[in-house]
Amino acid sequence: MTDATPHAMTDATMPRGGAVYFDGTSSARHDVLIELDTTGVRVIGADWRVLDQWAYDDLHRLSAPDGVLRLGRRGETLLARLEVHDADLASAIEDRAAALDRGGAAERRLRRKVVALSLAAAASLILTAIFGVPALASRLMPFIPISIEQKLGKAVDRQVRAKLDWRHRGATIACGTTADEKPGREALGKLVGKLESATVLPVPLQVEVVRRNEPNAFALPGGRIYVNEGLIVNSQSPDELAGVLAHEIGHVAHRDGTRTVLQTAGLSFLFGMMLGDLVGGGAVVIAARTVLKSSYSRHVEAAADAFSVDLMSKVGGDQRALAVILGRIVSDKQQGIKILRDHPETADRIRAINAIAVAGQANPILDAAEWNALKHICTALPADVKRAAVTPAPKAQDNGSAAHR
């Protein structure tokens, strides 16, 4: 800023007009008169003292609304600026300042470029989320510690259990917890123990039966498997139930739950893992929704089906048991419509299972008494409470069927 000097008189031929001046030292607005001479712009205060003078070569255009010429000075350490609202005066300044962006064309080009780059960046993020993260999920899986997977599983379990218990039954939603249900719980433990001991798993299994009438089972990250009462009701032999459980154990062995969370929650899961906050992160909500609502890809499901056939072979059970129960549920008029709508590949899965399974004499996984106890693992509650507990959930809470996983 120049020193204030008297300015008693001005040349009437000089273009002049009102403007707004900010001296850069405060936010105070100054209404000033500006004059244009052969070298630059003179800023004159209300008392006719020269407040500042800017050379034309030093002027540069600042971003401003339409109809306003906002000027700054190159190399100025203070954020001083001029705002000219008079279109004729603005045009006169542009005529004299050869380096000034006349009409703001360069600024508009810069704005368009910024918008284009922003859109490109947004598109890149979307494409990365859709294609990049899922593609990297399998590569990243070996680097995710089992301890992290177990911690994620516990956090997801709280969300899933709340959704399963939509009637707020609390502890009564779980089967096998009373003295009358204890034989059924022991039979389930024997069945799960045979399956678990016949394979190598990254985490120990925790299998729980809940009072839900959908014929379904699903595995969470970290080794927890939920079995709906409806699946046990629809199973006609322990091998059929074991076949479904073996399929879910396949998802545990392949760490499919965590991989799916990584694919769907993506950056949210990774940031939560880096910050040590998996319990409060958005990945937990996404993971719970994924487990309850979504299905795995055909490739992942086929791998779990093949795992079931192999595991049933190791324990001496019926290798085609999974195909049998899937086929029966699909053939049911009501359940079949739902399954075929959500999972049109079920028939193909049945054919694939039967193609790799070897028919032969199967050794009973449970004896008749044990199977009868397991069939009654959820029967200890009073009838009225039991009916309420297994009443179908609202449509928004529907989590599919045995073909879901």
KEMI-880669 format. One line per 4 residues: their letters; for each residue x, y, z negated of C-alpha. Coordinates in nm, 2 decimals. Each point is the difference from the previous one (the first is absolute). Example, Ala and Ser with C-alpha at 12.3 -4.5 7.8 and 13.67 -1.06 7.14 Angstrom:
2
as = 1.23:-0.45:-0.78 ~ 0.14:0.34:0.07 $
This chain:
405
mtda = 0.00:0.00:0.00 ~ 0.13:0.35:0.09 ~ 0.03:0.28:-0.24 ~ -0.30:0.23:0.00 $
tpha = 0.07:0.32:0.19 ~ -0.23:0.29:0.08 ~ -0.19:-0.03:0.32 ~ -0.16:0.33:0.05 $
mtda = -0.10:-0.03:0.36 ~ -0.06:-0.27:0.26 ~ 0.02:0.00:0.38 ~ -0.36:-0.01:0.13 $
tmpr = 0.11:-0.20:0.30 ~ 0.11:-0.29:-0.23 ~ -0.25:-0.29:-0.02 ~ -0.12:-0.01:-0.35 $
ggav = -0.28:-0.15:-0.21 ~ -0.11:-0.14:-0.33 ~ 0.14:-0.33:-0.13 ~ 0.03:-0.20:-0.32 $
yfdg = 0.35:-0.03:-0.15 ~ 0.13:-0.25:-0.26 ~ 0.35:0.09:-0.13 ~ 0.08:-0.36:-0.10 $
tssa = 0.08:0.09:-0.37 ~ -0.36:-0.03:-0.11 ~ -0.34:-0.10:0.13 ~ -0.12:0.37:0.01 $
rhdv = -0.16:0.10:0.32 ~ 0.09:0.34:0.15 ~ -0.20:0.18:0.27 ~ 0.26:0.17:0.21 $
liel = 0.05:0.18:0.33 ~ 0.24:-0.16:0.25 ~ 0.17:0.18:0.28 ~ 0.18:-0.15:0.30 $
dttg = 0.31:0.17:0.13 ~ 0.26:-0.12:0.25 ~ 0.18:-0.22:-0.26 ~ -0.26:-0.14:-0.22 $
vrvi = -0.30:0.03:-0.23 ~ 0.00:0.26:-0.28 ~ -0.22:-0.06:-0.30 ~ -0.13:0.32:-0.16 $
gadw = -0.17:0.02:-0.34 ~ -0.30:0.20:-0.12 ~ 0.24:0.28:-0.11 ~ 0.16:0.02:0.35 $
rvld = 0.32:-0.16:-0.12 ~ 0.17:-0.27:0.21 ~ -0.04:-0.33:-0.19 ~ 0.18:-0.23:0.25 $
qway = 0.12:-0.02:0.35 ~ 0.03:-0.31:0.21 ~ 0.19:-0.04:0.32 ~ -0.19:-0.16:0.29 $
ddlh = 0.26:-0.27:0.04 ~ -0.05:-0.11:-0.36 ~ -0.38:-0.05:0.02 ~ -0.15:-0.34:0.00 $
rlsa = -0.36:-0.11:0.00 ~ -0.16:-0.17:-0.30 ~ -0.30:-0.22:-0.01 ~ -0.32:0.21:-0.02 $
pdgv = -0.37:-0.01:0.07 ~ -0.13:0.09:0.34 ~ 0.01:0.38:0.06 ~ 0.28:0.06:-0.24 $
lrlg = 0.37:0.06:0.09 ~ 0.20:-0.10:-0.31 ~ 0.37:0.08:0.02 ~ 0.31:-0.09:-0.20 $
rrge = 0.36:0.09:0.03 ~ 0.27:-0.25:0.10 ~ 0.26:-0.06:-0.26 ~ -0.20:0.19:-0.27 $
tlla = 0.06:-0.14:-0.34 ~ -0.32:0.17:-0.13 ~ -0.33:-0.13:0.13 ~ -0.11:0.34:0.13 $
rlev = -0.26:0.00:0.28 ~ -0.22:0.22:0.21 ~ -0.36:-0.07:0.10 ~ -0.13:0.19:0.30 $
hdad = -0.37:-0.01:0.07 ~ -0.01:0.25:0.29 ~ 0.01:-0.19:0.32 ~ 0.15:0.29:0.20 $
lasa = 0.27:0.06:-0.25 ~ 0.08:-0.37:-0.02 ~ 0.03:-0.01:0.38 ~ 0.23:0.30:-0.01 $
iedr = 0.23:-0.18:-0.25 ~ 0.00:-0.31:0.22 ~ 0.09:0.21:0.30 ~ 0.31:0.15:-0.18 $
aaal = 0.12:-0.32:-0.18 ~ 0.13:-0.22:0.29 ~ 0.08:-0.29:-0.23 ~ -0.34:0.00:-0.16 $
drgg = -0.24:-0.28:0.08 ~ -0.26:0.19:0.20 ~ -0.36:-0.10:-0.07 ~ 0.12:-0.28:-0.24 $
aaer = 0.04:-0.25:0.29 ~ 0.31:-0.16:-0.16 ~ -0.18:-0.02:-0.34 ~ -0.30:-0.17:0.16 $
rlrr = 0.23:-0.24:0.17 ~ 0.17:-0.07:-0.33 ~ -0.34:-0.06:-0.16 ~ -0.10:-0.24:0.27 $
kvva = 0.33:-0.18:-0.04 ~ -0.05:-0.02:-0.38 ~ -0.35:-0.13:0.05 ~ 0.12:-0.26:0.25 $
lsla = 0.28:-0.12:-0.22 ~ -0.24:-0.02:-0.30 ~ -0.24:-0.21:0.21 ~ 0.28:-0.22:0.11 $
aaas = 0.12:-0.04:-0.36 ~ -0.35:-0.09:-0.11 ~ -0.03:-0.25:0.28 ~ 0.33:-0.15:-0.09 $
lilt = -0.10:-0.05:-0.36 ~ -0.33:-0.16:0.11 ~ 0.18:-0.24:0.24 ~ 0.26:-0.08:-0.27 $
aifg = -0.28:-0.08:-0.25 ~ -0.19:-0.21:0.26 ~ 0.29:-0.18:0.16 ~ 0.33:0.08:-0.17 $
vpal = -0.08:-0.09:-0.36 ~ -0.17:-0.33:0.08 ~ 0.29:-0.10:0.23 ~ 0.24:0.08:-0.28 $
asrl = -0.20:-0.18:-0.27 ~ 0.14:-0.35:0.07 ~ 0.35:0.14:0.01 ~ -0.04:0.18:-0.33 $
mpfi = -0.16:-0.29:-0.19 ~ 0.32:-0.18:-0.09 ~ 0.13:0.32:-0.17 ~ -0.31:0.05:-0.22 $
pisi = 0.08:-0.17:-0.34 ~ -0.23:-0.26:-0.13 ~ -0.03:0.21:-0.32 ~ -0.14:0.29:0.21 $
eqkl = -0.25:-0.24:0.16 ~ -0.11:-0.12:-0.34 ~ -0.04:0.35:-0.13 ~ -0.21:0.09:0.31 $
gkav = -0.21:-0.31:-0.05 ~ -0.09:0.09:-0.35 ~ -0.10:0.35:0.10 ~ -0.20:-0.13:0.29 $
drqv = -0.16:-0.26:-0.22 ~ -0.15:0.27:-0.22 ~ -0.16:0.16:0.30 ~ -0.13:-0.32:0.15 $
rakl = -0.14:-0.13:-0.33 ~ -0.19:0.33:-0.04 ~ -0.15:-0.05:0.34 ~ -0.09:-0.36:-0.06 $
dwrh = -0.17:0.09:-0.33 ~ -0.23:0.25:0.16 ~ -0.27:-0.09:-0.26 ~ 0.24:0.08:-0.28 $
rgat = -0.02:-0.35:-0.16 ~ 0.34:0.03:-0.15 ~ 0.16:-0.32:-0.11 ~ -0.31:-0.20:0.09 $
iacg = 0.08:0.03:0.37 ~ 0.28:-0.25:-0.05 ~ -0.08:-0.37:0.00 ~ 0.17:-0.27:-0.22 $
ttad = 0.04:0.22:-0.31 ~ -0.25:-0.17:-0.23 ~ 0.03:-0.34:-0.18 ~ -0.27:-0.15:0.23 $
ekpg = 0.19:0.11:0.31 ~ 0.34:-0.11:-0.13 ~ -0.01:-0.34:0.18 ~ -0.06:0.18:0.33 $
real = 0.29:0.23:-0.07 ~ 0.23:-0.30:-0.07 ~ -0.11:-0.17:0.32 ~ 0.08:0.32:0.19 $
gklv = 0.33:0.02:-0.17 ~ 0.08:-0.36:0.11 ~ -0.10:0.07:0.36 ~ 0.20:0.32:0.02 $
gkle = 0.30:-0.16:-0.18 ~ 0.02:-0.28:0.26 ~ 0.00:0.25:0.29 ~ 0.25:0.24:-0.17 $
satv = 0.24:-0.28:-0.09 ~ 0.01:-0.12:0.36 ~ 0.13:0.32:0.15 ~ 0.25:0.28:-0.08 $
lpvp = -0.16:0.34:-0.08 ~ 0.16:0.34:-0.07 ~ -0.23:0.06:-0.30 ~ -0.20:-0.22:-0.24 $
lqve = -0.37:-0.05:0.09 ~ -0.28:0.14:-0.21 ~ -0.34:-0.13:0.12 ~ -0.32:0.13:-0.14 $
vvrr = -0.37:-0.09:0.08 ~ -0.25:0.29:-0.01 ~ -0.38:-0.01:0.00 ~ -0.06:0.11:0.36 $
nepn = -0.22:-0.20:0.24 ~ 0.19:0.08:0.32 ~ 0.20:-0.31:0.12 ~ 0.33:0.18:-0.01 $
afal = 0.35:0.00:-0.15 ~ 0.28:0.25:0.05 ~ 0.36:0.06:-0.11 ~ 0.15:0.32:-0.14 $
pggr = 0.36:0.10:0.01 ~ 0.19:-0.16:-0.28 ~ -0.16:-0.34:-0.01 ~ -0.35:0.06:-0.14 $
iyvn = -0.28:-0.19:0.19 ~ -0.37:0.07:-0.06 ~ -0.25:-0.28:0.08 ~ -0.37:0.09:0.01 $
egli = -0.25:-0.25:-0.16 ~ -0.17:-0.01:0.34 ~ 0.30:-0.17:0.15 ~ -0.01:-0.28:-0.26 $
vnsq = -0.38:-0.04:0.05 ~ 0.05:-0.03:0.37 ~ 0.29:-0.25:-0.03 ~ -0.11:-0.36:0.02 $
spde = 0.33:-0.15:-0.11 ~ 0.31:0.11:-0.19 ~ 0.20:-0.03:0.32 ~ -0.22:0.27:0.16 $
lagv = 0.06:0.24:-0.29 ~ 0.37:-0.10:0.00 ~ 0.02:0.07:0.38 ~ -0.12:0.36:-0.05 $
lahe = 0.23:0.05:-0.30 ~ 0.29:-0.14:0.21 ~ -0.08:0.26:0.26 ~ 0.02:0.28:-0.26 $
ighv = 0.32:-0.15:-0.14 ~ 0.13:0.03:0.35 ~ -0.06:0.38:-0.01 ~ 0.18:0.01:-0.33 $
ahrd = 0.30:-0.20:0.14 ~ 0.02:0.23:0.30 ~ -0.05:0.32:-0.21 ~ -0.28:0.10:0.24 $
gtrt = -0.18:0.21:-0.26 ~ 0.30:0.23:-0.06 ~ 0.08:0.01:0.37 ~ -0.36:0.11:0.08 $
vlqt = 0.02:0.27:-0.27 ~ 0.32:0.12:0.16 ~ -0.16:0.00:0.34 ~ -0.32:0.18:-0.11 $
agls = 0.13:0.23:-0.28 ~ 0.33:0.06:0.17 ~ 0.18:0.31:-0.13 ~ -0.23:0.02:-0.30 $
flfg = 0.13:-0.34:-0.12 ~ 0.36:0.08:0.08 ~ -0.01:0.34:-0.18 ~ -0.17:-0.16:-0.30 $
mmlg = 0.27:-0.28:-0.01 ~ 0.28:0.26:0.02 ~ -0.16:0.21:-0.28 ~ -0.08:-0.31:-0.21 $
dlvg = -0.37:0.09:0.01 ~ -0.19:-0.29:0.15 ~ -0.28:0.01:-0.26 ~ -0.11:0.36:0.07 $
ggav = 0.08:0.01:0.37 ~ -0.25:0.01:0.29 ~ 0.15:-0.33:0.12 ~ -0.18:-0.18:-0.28 $
viaa = -0.34:0.12:0.11 ~ 0.08:-0.08:0.36 ~ 0.13:-0.35:-0.10 ~ -0.31:-0.08:-0.19 $
rtvl = -0.22:0.10:0.29 ~ 0.21:-0.20:0.24 ~ -0.02:-0.31:-0.21 ~ -0.38:0.02:-0.04 $
kssy = -0.10:0.13:0.34 ~ 0.25:-0.08:0.26 ~ 0.11:-0.32:0.17 ~ 0.35:-0.10:0.09 $
srhv = 0.11:-0.03:0.36 ~ -0.06:-0.32:0.19 ~ 0.37:-0.08:-0.01 ~ 0.01:0.04:-0.38 $
eaaa = -0.32:-0.20:-0.05 ~ 0.13:-0.27:0.23 ~ 0.32:-0.02:-0.21 ~ -0.20:-0.03:-0.32 $
dafs = -0.22:-0.27:0.16 ~ 0.31:-0.20:0.10 ~ 0.14:0.05:-0.35 ~ -0.32:-0.15:-0.14 $
vdlm = 0.02:-0.31:0.22 ~ 0.36:-0.05:-0.09 ~ -0.06:0.05:-0.38 ~ -0.30:-0.24:0.01 $
skvg = 0.22:-0.26:0.16 ~ 0.26:0.04:-0.27 ~ -0.25:-0.06:-0.28 ~ -0.16:-0.29:0.19 $
gdqr = -0.33:0.18:0.06 ~ -0.22:0.03:0.30 ~ 0.19:0.22:0.25 ~ -0.32:0.09:0.18 $
alav = -0.19:0.11:-0.31 ~ 0.04:0.37:0.08 ~ -0.15:-0.04:0.34 ~ -0.29:-0.20:-0.14 $
ilgr = -0.11:0.26:-0.25 ~ 0.05:0.28:0.25 ~ -0.21:-0.19:0.25 ~ -0.28:-0.06:-0.24 $
ivsd = -0.01:0.36:-0.12 ~ 0.00:0.13:0.36 ~ -0.28:-0.24:0.09 ~ -0.22:0.14:-0.28 $
kqqg = -0.26:0.23:0.15 ~ 0.05:0.29:-0.23 ~ 0.37:-0.01:-0.08 ~ 0.09:-0.10:0.35 $
ikil = -0.14:0.32:0.15 ~ 0.21:0.21:-0.24 ~ 0.32:-0.20:0.06 ~ -0.03:-0.01:0.38 $
rdhp = -0.07:0.37:0.00 ~ 0.31:0.09:-0.20 ~ 0.23:-0.29:0.10 ~ -0.08:-0.13:0.35 $
etad = 0.32:-0.21:0.00 ~ -0.13:-0.24:-0.27 ~ -0.09:-0.27:0.26 ~ 0.35:0.03:0.15 $
rira = 0.15:-0.04:-0.34 ~ -0.19:-0.31:-0.07 ~ 0.12:-0.15:0.33 ~ 0.36:0.09:-0.08 $
inai = -0.02:-0.15:-0.35 ~ -0.14:-0.33:0.14 ~ 0.26:0.00:0.27 ~ 0.30:0.00:-0.25 $
avag = -0.17:-0.20:-0.28 ~ 0.07:-0.37:-0.02 ~ -0.31:-0.21:-0.08 ~ 0.04:-0.27:-0.25 $
qanp = -0.08:-0.13:-0.34 ~ 0.02:0.28:-0.26 ~ 0.08:-0.05:-0.37 ~ -0.25:0.18:-0.22 $
ilda = 0.14:0.32:-0.14 ~ -0.25:-0.02:-0.29 ~ -0.21:-0.29:-0.12 ~ -0.38:0.01:-0.01 $
aewn = -0.01:0.12:-0.36 ~ 0.25:0.28:0.05 ~ -0.18:0.11:0.32 ~ -0.33:0.00:-0.18 $
alkh = 0.15:0.22:-0.28 ~ 0.15:0.24:0.25 ~ -0.34:0.03:0.18 ~ -0.14:0.12:-0.34 $
icta = 0.28:0.24:-0.08 ~ -0.25:0.30:0.01 ~ -0.30:-0.15:-0.17 ~ 0.04:0.09:-0.36 $
lpad = -0.18:0.34:0.01 ~ -0.38:0.02:-0.06 ~ -0.20:-0.04:0.32 ~ -0.12:0.36:0.01 $
vkra = 0.35:0.14:-0.05 ~ 0.14:-0.24:0.25 ~ -0.25:0.09:0.27 ~ 0.08:0.37:-0.05 $
avtp = 0.37:-0.06:0.01 ~ -0.01:-0.19:0.33 ~ -0.26:0.23:0.17 ~ 0.15:0.11:0.33 $
apka = 0.18:0.34:-0.03 ~ -0.12:0.30:0.20 ~ 0.10:-0.01:0.37 ~ 0.28:0.25:-0.06 $
qdng = 0.16:-0.25:-0.24 ~ -0.04:-0.31:0.21 ~ 0.33:-0.17:0.04 ~ -0.06:-0.26:0.26 $
saah = 0.02:-0.38:-0.02 ~ 0.24:-0.29:-0.01 ~ 0.10:0.08:0.36 ~ 0.11:0.35:-0.12 $
r = 0.34:-0.12:-0.08 $
